[in-house]
Amino acid sequence: MRNVVPAALLRPEEVIKSMYALSDQGLRLTRRLALTVVGSIRSLTA
């Protein structure tokens, strides 16, 4: 039965944890990139 039914249906909490971790990592990366861009713009205008 486990081979037929996808893991997402058997363990939805694992999917939720994975999606949360992925989105958290994406937000961290976006924030770091934004801070770098703002810092570069500030150094150009100074």
C-alpha positions in Angstrom: 0.0 0.0 0.0 2.8 2.4 0.8 4.3 1.9 -2.7 1.0 2.9 -4.3 0.0 5.9 -2.1 2.3 8.9 -2.3 4.2 9.8 0.8 2.5 13.2 0.9 -0.9 11.5 1.6 0.5 9.3 4.3 2.6 12.0 6.1 1.3 15.5 5.3 3.2 16.9 8.3 6.5 16.1 6.7 5.4 17.9 3.5 4.4 20.9 5.6 7.7 20.9 7.5 9.6 20.7 4.2 7.7 23.5 2.6 8.1 25.7 5.7 11.9 25.1 5.8 12.1 25.8 2.0 10.2 29.1 2.3 12.2 30.1 5.4 15.4 29.6 3.5 14.0 31.6 0.5 13.1 34.5 2.8 16.5 34.5 4.4 18.2 34.5 1.0 16.0 37.3 -0.3 16.6 39.4 2.8 20.4 38.9 2.5 20.2 39.8 -1.2 18.1 42.9 -0.5 20.6 44.1 2.2 23.5 43.6 -0.2 21.7 45.6 -2.9 20.8 48.4 -0.5 24.4 48.5 0.8 25.7 48.7 -2.7 23.4 51.6 -3.6 24.3 53.5 -0.4 28.0 53.1 -1.2 27.5 54.4 -4.7 25.6 57.5 -3.5 27.9 58.3 -0.6 
